[in-house]
Structure formats: structure tokens, C-alpha cells
Amino acid sequence: MKRDFISLKSCTNAELAKLLESASRLKRAKNRISDDLKGKTVGLIFQKPSNRTRVSFEVGIHQLGGNCIYLGPEEINLGKREATSDVAKTLSRYLDGIVARTFSHHDVVELAKFATVPVINGLTDLSHPCQAMADMLTIHEHFGKFKNIKLAYVGDGNNVCHSLMIISAKLGVNMTVAHPKGYAPLKIVIDAAQDLALETNAKINLTTDPVQAVKGAQVIYADTWVSMGQEEEARKRLKIFDKYQINKKLIANADKKFIFMHCLPAHRGQEVTEEIIDGPHSVIFDQAENRLHAQKAILLHLLGKGKK
């Protein structure tokens, strides 16, 4: 039976731990070329422009001995040029796996439903599980643990926030989300994360006070206030999110040895000041690198030798 990587909720806690161990092992191998995906081809269906997601997957597939084909919106416009079900069934005849980066989460779910090969969620409007995997790999590298770590996410309750809440709950990380009124994570995600947290004794909290969220935090996480597709809301959002900027005054409340994280792309002077994102506490490029290793672990899990 084929496996997909669509939502972190569908992974057991043990599977996530195993994937992160695999990612760490792959990183220690220092990008060694292997033949684990020899003879296999992965299609990258991207409805959104990309830097880290596209390059890290292409490089990762190459390092594992496989091939990949990039399919942008000009080739495949899911549900518009051709029914998503037809795309999934057709590509399954050619490919061994599909990575999809879309606007609508429904598109990735539909691809997985009709594809007979594994589908990986490279980003949707609901979640960004590959980013969350890289983030947790980064946190573990810096602290050597997940328990008793406080992660403060400050900003919009968006797709990145959603995946961080789920994976934090599953791995035992305490997470507080500070958001403006009206910009909280989706209730369905909050409920799911808090239910999952009961298994690990993690604490998943929400507040509109960024100072409360950051107090004592070992990890401070920011994301853009205006995501792709929200450009028309930019002026409104910049005003609403103004007090949620990560700056010198706010981080004074954090743990002395905190790390600053951002999934990128970043807007210096908006969600974070230059002195923080380019300062000694920033690990943003560790995160960016770890996308490669985390995704290689996912690819091996789904498509590695012996997988059908």
C-alpha cells in the first residue's frame, strides 16, 4: 500500500522521530551521492514560485540517485487545464512519486486520492509539513532535545504555524502562538494540536500578547505577514501586525540562549529587524539547509529501495 506525506497528523510520533534521525544521518553523510532512488523519477508540480522547496527537492533527488521533472503552472494548471484526478492518474503511469506545491490544500489531497504513487505536500494554504520537519531538525541540533523547549511563534496563524503546532504537539515541544485578533490559526488545527499534545504532555497555547509568548522562550519563530496570494491585503496587514515585530525590545523577554527562526523569504524591517535576523541568534540558513536533509529522509521513507 502506497504512503503519502500530506499532513503531519497522519504520521505517528515514532515515525516522525525516525524520519528526523534519518535526516540527521543523511546530513552527516555530507551530501554523498547514493543510488537509493536509482531508476526512479519524481515529478514536481509547482503552482507557486519557489526557491528553497524546488532547489532542495531537485538537489535531494539527484543526491539519492533519482531524476526529477519540474512541472510549473504553464504545464499543469490543476483543475483548470485538466481535472486533478486525470493529472494524478496520468502522471502515476510515468512517475514514481509526486511533490506538489499548491495554493489549495484540496488539490494535494485530490492528487493523493487518485495517484497510485506517493504524493508529498511541498506547501499548501493549510500546511507546510516539510518546513516543519526541517525546523524540528534544526531545534534538535541546537538543544539536543524537544522536551522542555518553549517555541514562541509570533505573527499570522498561517500554514507554517499550523504544521509547527502539529509537530510540536507530537514531539513534546511547548508552543505558544501570539497573533493579532482575527489572525489565529484555524480552530480545527488548534483542536487537533491540543488533543495530540495530551499524549506527550506538551503545552499548545495561544495569546494576542507577543511579550507573553516570547517570555522564557528558547525558540522564537517569525514568518512573513503577507503570504503569496495576499498582496491586496498588504497595507492592512502591515498596520495590524506592527506590534508583532521581532525586535531587540521583544527578544529581551526570551531565554538568553534563544535561537531565531524564519522559514524565508523574510522582509527585514517588517516581521523582524535586521539586527535579529542577521544577528548571532539567527539560525535561518541552518533551517534552509535542513530542508534538503529532511526531504531526503521523506523521499527515502516513501520511495527508497524496496518501496513500491
C-alpha positions in Angstrom: 0.0 0.0 0.0 1.4 3.4 -1.0 2.1 6.0 1.6 1.8 9.8 1.2 3.2 12.7 3.1 0.4 15.2 3.1 -0.2 16.0 6.8 1.9 15.5 9.9 -1.2 14.3 11.7 -1.1 11.1 9.6 2.5 10.3 10.9 2.9 8.6 14.2 5.2 10.1 16.8 7.6 7.2 16.3 7.6 7.8 12.5 8.4 11.4 12.9 11.3 10.6 15.3 12.6 8.0 12.8 12.4 10.5 9.9 14.3 13.1 11.9 17.0 10.5 12.8 17.3 9.6 9.2 17.6 13.3 8.2 20.4 13.8 10.7 22.2 10.7 9.4 21.9 12.0 5.8 23.3 15.4 6.9 26.3 13.7 8.5 26.9 11.9 5.2 27.7 15.4 3.7 25.6 15.2 0.6 27.1 11.9 -0.5 25.7 10.6 -3.8 23.8 7.3 -3.4 21.8 5.0 -5.6 18.8 4.7 -3.3 16.4 6.2 -5.9 18.3 4.8 -8.9 15.9 4.4 -11.8 13.2 6.5 -10.1 11.7 9.7 -11.3 9.8 12.3 -9.2 7.6 15.0 -10.6 7.5 18.4 -9.0 4.1 20.1 -9.6 4.5 23.7 -8.6 1.6 26.2 -8.8 3.6 28.7 -6.8 7.1 30.1 -7.4 9.8 28.6 -5.2 13.4 28.9 -4.1 14.1 26.6 -1.2 11.4 24.0 -1.9 12.3 23.5 -5.6 16.0 23.6 -5.3 16.2 21.4 -2.2 14.0 18.7 -3.7 15.8 18.7 -7.0 19.2 18.5 -5.4 18.0 15.9 -2.9 16.5 13.7 -5.6 19.8 13.9 -7.5 21.9 13.1 -4.5 19.7 10.0 -3.9 20.4 8.8 -7.5 17.0 9.7 -8.9 15.7 12.0 -11.6 13.1 14.8 -11.4 10.9 16.7 -13.7 9.7 20.2 -12.9 6.1 20.9 -13.9 5.1 24.5 -13.5 1.6 26.1 -13.9 2.2 26.6 -17.6 2.4 22.8 -18.0 -0.1 21.7 -15.4 -2.8 24.0 -14.0 -4.6 21.7 -11.6 -8.4 21.6 -12.0 -8.4 24.2 -14.8 -6.5 23.0 -17.8 -7.2 19.4 -16.8 -9.1 17.6 -14.0 -6.8 16.9 -11.0 -7.9 13.3 -11.0 -6.8 12.9 -14.6 -3.4 14.5 -13.9 -2.9 12.2 -10.9 -3.8 9.1 -12.9 -1.7 10.1 -15.9 1.4 11.0 -14.0 1.2 7.8 -12.0 1.9 5.9 -15.2 5.1 7.9 -15.7 6.5 8.8 -12.3 7.5 7.1 -9.1 6.5 10.0 -6.9 5.0 13.5 -6.9 5.8 16.6 -4.9 3.1 19.2 -5.1 3.3 22.9 -4.1 -0.1 24.4 -4.5 -2.4 27.2 -3.3 -5.3 24.9 -2.3 -4.8 22.1 0.1 -7.7 20.3 -1.6 -5.5 20.0 -4.8 -2.9 18.0 -3.0 -5.5 15.8 -1.3 -7.1 15.2 -4.7 -3.7 14.3 -6.2 -3.0 11.8 -3.4 -6.5 10.3 -3.7 -6.2 9.5 -7.4 -2.4 8.9 -7.7 -1.1 5.4 -7.4 2.4 6.7 -6.5 3.4 8.6 -3.2 2.5 12.3 -3.1 4.4 14.8 -0.9 3.0 18.1 0.2 5.5 20.7 -0.7 3.3 23.5 0.6 -0.4 24.4 0.6 -2.5 27.2 2.1 -3.3 24.9 5.0 0.1 23.4 5.9 3.8 23.1 5.2 5.0 19.8 6.7 8.4 19.7 5.0 9.3 23.0 6.5 8.2 21.9 10.0 10.4 18.8 9.7 13.4 20.9 8.8 12.5 23.2 11.7 12.5 20.4 14.2 15.7 19.0 12.9 17.2 22.5 13.5 15.9 22.8 17.0 17.2 19.3 18.0 20.6 20.2 16.6 20.8 23.3 18.8 19.3 21.9 22.0 19.6 18.1 21.7 16.0 17.6 22.8 12.4 18.6 22.3 11.0 18.2 25.9 11.0 21.4 28.0 11.7 23.5 24.9 9.4 26.6 24.5 8.8 27.7 20.9 7.2 31.1 20.5 5.6 31.7 17.1 4.8 35.4 16.6 2.6 36.5 13.8 0.0 35.2 11.4 -1.7 31.8 12.2 -0.9 30.5 8.7 0.2 27.2 7.1 3.7 27.3 8.7 2.2 27.9 12.1 -0.3 25.1 11.5 2.4 22.5 10.8 4.6 23.7 13.7 1.6 23.3 16.1 1.0 19.7 15.0 4.6 18.6 15.0 5.3 20.4 18.3 2.4 18.6 19.9 3.6 15.2 18.6 7.3 15.7 19.6 6.6 17.3 23.0 7.6 20.9 22.3 5.8 23.5 24.2 4.5 26.1 21.7 2.8 29.5 22.2 1.3 31.3 19.2 1.0 35.1 19.5 -1.3 36.5 16.9 -3.5 39.6 16.3 -7.2 39.2 16.8 -8.7 37.7 13.7 -5.5 36.1 12.6 -5.4 33.0 14.8 -4.7 29.5 13.5 -7.7 27.6 12.3 -9.8 26.1 15.1 -9.6 22.7 13.6 -5.8 22.8 13.8 -5.8 24.2 17.3 -8.1 21.4 18.5 -6.1 18.8 16.8 -2.8 20.1 18.2 -4.1 20.3 21.7 -5.6 16.8 21.5 -2.2 15.4 20.3 -0.4 17.3 23.0 -2.2 15.2 25.6 -0.1 12.2 24.5 3.3 14.0 25.0 2.3 16.4 27.8 3.2 19.3 25.5 1.5 22.7 26.0 0.0 24.4 23.0 -1.2 27.9 23.9 -2.5 30.9 22.1 -2.4 34.6 23.0 -2.6 38.0 21.5 0.3 39.2 23.6 3.7 38.8 21.9 5.6 39.6 25.2 3.8 36.7 27.0 4.6 34.4 24.1 8.3 35.2 24.0 8.8 35.1 27.8 11.4 32.5 28.5 11.3 31.0 25.0 14.3 29.2 23.7 13.0 29.4 20.1 11.4 32.5 18.5 9.8 32.0 15.1 8.5 34.6 12.7 7.1 34.4 9.2 6.1 36.9 6.6 3.0 38.9 7.4 1.8 38.9 3.8 1.9 35.5 2.2 1.8 34.7 -1.5 -1.7 35.5 -2.8 -2.4 38.1 0.0 -0.8 41.0 -1.8 -4.0 43.0 -1.9 -4.2 42.9 1.9 -0.6 44.1 2.4 -1.3 47.7 3.7 -4.0 46.5 6.1 -1.8 43.6 7.4 1.3 45.7 7.9 -0.7 48.0 10.2 -2.4 45.2 12.2 0.8 43.2 12.7 3.1 46.2 13.6 3.4 45.3 17.3 4.3 41.7 16.5 7.7 42.5 15.0 10.6 40.6 16.4 13.0 43.3 17.6 15.5 44.0 20.3 12.9 45.1 22.8 10.7 42.0 22.4 13.6 39.4 22.5 14.7 40.9 25.8 12.0 38.7 27.3 13.4 35.5 25.8 15.8 32.9 27.1 19.4 34.3 26.9 20.4 31.5 24.5 17.4 31.6 22.3 17.5 30.9 18.6 15.6 32.9 16.0 13.9 31.0 13.2 12.2 32.1 9.9 11.1 29.9 7.0 12.0 32.6 4.5 11.6 34.6 2.4 11.9 37.3 5.0 11.1 41.0 4.9 13.6 42.9 7.1 12.1 45.8 8.8 8.6 44.2 8.9 8.2 40.9 10.8 11.8 41.1 12.1 14.6 43.7 12.3 17.9 43.3 10.6 19.8 43.1 13.9 17.9 40.0 14.9 17.6 38.1 11.6 21.3 38.8 10.7 22.5 38.5 14.3 24.2 35.8 16.3 20.9 34.1 17.5 19.7 33.6 13.9 19.6 30.1 12.5 17.6 30.8 9.4 20.2 29.3 7.0 20.5 26.1 9.1 16.8 25.8 8.6 17.1 26.4 4.9 19.9 23.8 4.6 17.9 21.3 6.7 15.0 21.4 4.1 17.4 19.3 1.9 18.1 16.7 4.6 14.6 16.4 5.9 13.1 16.0 2.4 15.7 13.4 1.5 14.6 11.4 4.6 10.9 11.7 3.5 11.8 10.6 -0.1 13.7 7.6 1.2 10.8 6.7 3.5 8.3 6.7 0.7 10.4 5.7 -2.4 13.6 4.1 -1.1 14.9 0.7 -2.2 12.2 -1.9 -1.8 9.4 0.6 -1.8 6.7 0.1 -4.5 
